[in-house]
Amino acid sequence: MVNLDPSISPDVRPPSNAVKRKLIALTRSHTTAMGAVVLAVFGLTPSKPPAYGHGAVVGDPNDPEDDTVRCDLLAHDGSYHAASVISTMADVRDNFRRLCDEAKLSDDDRRSVFGELRKWIKKDWRARSDWDKLR
C-alpha cells in the first residue's frame, strides 16, 4: 500500500497499547479536556461523557489566520455540540509535547503519538493552495 500522506513517514508505527495507557492515565482519562482529546486521538470512546469525535478540523475556510481546533463534542450533560472549539493548534501541539515529556516517551513513541494526532486532524483549512498562481 502506498502512503499518500507525506507528513507521515511509512516507518512510523502506531503507538503501542502501553504508550496509550500511560498517556491516558496521565490525563486522568476523559475527566479532563486533554484526557478527552487523547482518547479521541487514539480513536477511543469513553463509557460516559465528555467525549470528542474521532476527527477534528483546524481553522476556518473563510479565515486563513484561524488556527482553532474544532471537533464534535458530547458534553458532561449529554448535550451534543457540533464543531466545538477545543483550543488553538499550537496549544494542542504544546500540550501533547508536555504530555510526552511527562511520560518520558522515546523519540519513536513521540513520533507515533504525533502521527496519530496528525491523522485525527481530518481537514486543515490553514493549508492553502496557490494553484491559481501557478497557471
N, C-alpha and C positions, 0 to 999 in steps of 0.2 A: 504494500500500500504506500502511496506517495504522500508525503507530508506537504500539504499546501500552505501551511501557516509558517512563514519564515521566522516568526518571533519565537517559535518553539522548536528547539533543536530535536532531531529524531532520537538522540541518545538520552534525553531527559525522560526519566521514568516517573510514573505516578507515585505520590508519597505512599510509604508503607502504612499499614494499619497502626503500627506502633507510633509513627510520627503523627498521624491523625489523632490518635488517642491522647498523646501528650499535649497537642495544641488545644484540643477540646477541653481537656482537664484544666489547662492554664487559664482558659477564658470562662470557666465555670459553665460550660455547655451553652445553652440558649438563654440563660438568665441574664446575660449582658449583651449589649448591642454587638460587640466584637464577637462574642461567642455565637450569636445567631448568624453573623456573616461567615464565620469559619465553617459552621455546619452547612450553610448554603453553598459555599465554595467547594466543599467536599461532596456535594450532592446528597446530603443527609437531611432528613426532615425530623424535627423533634416531635415527641409524642403530644406535646401541648404547646400553644403559642407562647412567645412570639416566634415567628419563622419568616425568613426571607425566601423569595423564589429562587429557582435554580438557574437564573440568568439575569445579568444586570446590564444596564446601559450607562454609558458615560457621556455627559454633555447634552446639548440641545441642538437639534438640527438648524434652528434659527439663530444660534449664538455660538460661534466658533470658540469663544473665550471661556465658555462654561465648562467646568470640569467636575461637576457634581456627579456622583454615582447614584443611580436610581434603580430600585428593584421593588417588585411587588412584595407587600408585607401583610402577614396575618398577625394582627396586634394581640396584646395580652387579653383584651376583652372579646376577642374573636372577630372583630371587625376587619374587613379587607380594605387595603389601601393600594391602589394601582400606582406604580411608578413613584413610590415613596423615596424621598431623598435620604440617603444614608450619610454621606459626607462628601468631601472632595476626594478626587482620585489620589492626590498627594497624601491626604490624611490616611486613606485606606492603605496605600503602599507603606507609609511610615509605620502604621500600626502593625502590619504584617512583619515588617523588618524587626520591630521591637519584640514581637511575639517570638520570632525565630531566634533572636538573640537570647531572650529569656529561656527558651527551650534548649539553647546551646546546640542547635542543629548544625550538621556538617554542611559544607558547600553544596554537595549533591542533594541533600534533603531540602535545602533552601531553594535550589533550582526547581525541584519537584513541586514544592509548595507554591512558588510563584508561577510555575507552569499551570497549575490548577486555577490560580487567580486569573491568569490571562484567559483561560478557557471559559471561565464563569462570565467574563465580560463578552456579551453577545454582540454589542454594537458600540463603537466609539465614534461619536459624532465630531470629535476634535480632529480626527484624521480626515484631511481634506485632499481632494484630488485636483491637480492643476491640469487636468486633461484638456480643457478648452484652450489653455495657453499653449499646449503642445501642438495644436493643429496648425 
